Amino acid sequence: MRYGSRDTLHGVDLDIPRGEVLALLGPNGAGKTTTIEILEGFRRRSGGEVSVLGCDPDRPDGDWRGRIGIVMQSWRDHPRWRVGELIEHFARYHADPRDPAEVLRLVGLEEHARQSSAQLSGGQRRRLDVALGILGRPELLFLDEPTTGFDPVARREFHQLVERLSQEEGMTVLLTTHDLAEAERLADRIAILIRGRLAACGTTAELAESIRAQAEVRWLEDGVPRSEPTADPSGFVWSLHNRLGGPIPGLEVHRPTLEDTYLRMIHQEDTQ
Ligand SMILES: Nc1ncnc2c1ncn2[C@@H]1O[C@H](COP(=O)(O)OP(=O)(O)OP(=O)(O)O)[C@@H](O)[C@H]1O
């Protein structure tokens, strides 16, 4: 993708198998929304090949749009419509929609069905976006920063919903988020986009391995905090136990989280 003379995306080679949940991560301006909008058919790419559910998004066939679900970062609709009416209205556009009452329940908006969408809070508004995205039982769901503004309970419920849709219905999900714990919880694989280039793609463990991030063992010795990075924490703890001749005070094993790995990758790219 090129805006003017500037390459915004270059060589983003990526296959997402059916049924996978893939999280696309990257700093602000890395090109995540641009990538998603190209795949959704909302932005015409400058070059390269794209196939989504077997179709080029720039030349979709008749029922293609009905097979994908979209939750964009911002969405314009009819602010005076009631939530329930809006969902019932959009359900009519789909060949085999979910029951609108079920969708309201799934996203936790049952009590707001008679409220106009303009009166919803930020997090409730986002739930409505998610409701509209899953209404048509899409095979592939695009979620662009879906939980922005969600409180912790709503976030947990949303995670359970995505897990259900993916595990029970085999829905493929492409998610962008700045919440690394969310990506770690939901995604089978994580792709990291930095300045328009795909810097890495894999499971949390594979990404940590790719930058040789090690676990760290922490303990107290004679009341003094000690720590040691190690590729074999079990072996290290075993030898420490033998050396100390018994239980290890204050023992902690810290494995690299996705956040640790991500921040190191961003730092490495910045210093290159
Ligand atoms: N219509 C446009 N014309 C010119 N440049 C654009 C346009 N849309 C996006 N860009 C630029 O392309 C780059 C990628 O933007 P994009 O919105 O895809 O990033 P992002 O990774 O989704 O960021 P964020 O995390 O902030 O949502 C940015 O530098 C942005 O300024």
The ligand as an ORCA input file, in Angstrom:
! r2SCAN-3c Opt
* xyz 0 1
  N      -5.855      8.050      3.615
  C      -4.579      8.161      3.965
  N      -3.713      8.964      3.295
  C      -2.421      9.072      3.635
  N      -1.858      8.401      4.662
  C      -2.651      7.570      5.364
  C      -4.040      7.410      5.073
  N      -4.565      6.514      5.945
  C      -3.555      6.132      6.747
  N      -2.407      6.767      6.404
  C      -1.079      6.597      7.042
  O      -0.728      5.210      6.970
  C      -0.068      4.817      8.155
  C      -0.774      3.596      8.743
  O      -2.029      3.988      9.294
  P      -3.025      2.947      9.978
  O      -4.259      3.684     10.355
  O      -3.175      1.749      9.097
  O      -2.188      2.555     11.300
  P      -2.614      1.647     12.544
  O      -1.533      0.653     12.730
  O      -3.988      1.129     12.383
  O      -2.569      2.725     13.728
  P      -3.411      2.864     15.120
  O      -2.834      1.846     16.065
  O      -3.089      4.263     15.540
  O      -4.873      2.640     14.828
  C      -0.035      6.023      9.080
  O       1.233      6.627      8.986
  C      -1.106      6.922      8.530
  O      -0.773      8.275      8.757
*
